[in-house]
Amino acid sequence: MDSLINLIVYLVVFGLIWWLVSLLPLPSPVAQVVRVLFIIMLILIVLSVFGIIPGNYLPRLSL
């Protein structure tokens, strides 16, 4: 249950950061690179929350 709550919190924060970055007036090539980096980060967050890869870079949430 804790991993599900952690995943929801991380995805909400990640979505807010993605939304704020999307509001920046970036040139098209830069925006495409940023979008790819955000997708890679999203995959890493999901895999580390479920313990498939070590997630030492993610802070542990204690609720």
N, C-alpha and C positions, 0 to 999 in steps of 0.2 A: 504494500500500500504506500510506503514511503517513496518508493521509486516512481510510482505513478504521480504522486503529489509533486515530487521534484521535477519530473518531466513537464508537468503542466506549468509550473512556475518558470522553468527555464524557457519553455516555448513562448509564454506570454512576454517575458522580458526580451527574448530574441525577436519576436514579432514587433514589439515597440521600437527596438533599435533599427530593424529592417525598414519600418515605416518612416522613421525619421531620416534615415539615409536616402530613402527613395525621394524625399522632398528636396534634396540638394540638387542644384542645377549642374549635374555632371555631364561632360561630353559623352557621346554614345559609346565609344570604345572603353572608356573608364567605367561607365555604368555597367557594361556587360561583364567586365572583370570583377567588379564588386559583387554583382549578382551571383557569379560562379563561386566566389569566395564565401558568400553567405550560404549558399546551398551546401558547400563542403562543410562549413561549420555546423549547419543544421544536422547533417548526417552524423558528424562526430558527436554532437550532443546526444542524439538519440541512442547511438551505440554505446556511449559511455554511461548513460543513465541505466541501461539494462545490463551493464557489466560485460559487454562483449569485448570492449577495449578498455584499458585503464583510463580512468577519468581524473587523474591527479590535478589537472588544471581547473576542474570545476569545483567551486566551493560546496561543501556539504551543508545542506539545509537541515536545521533541527527545529521542528515545529512542535 
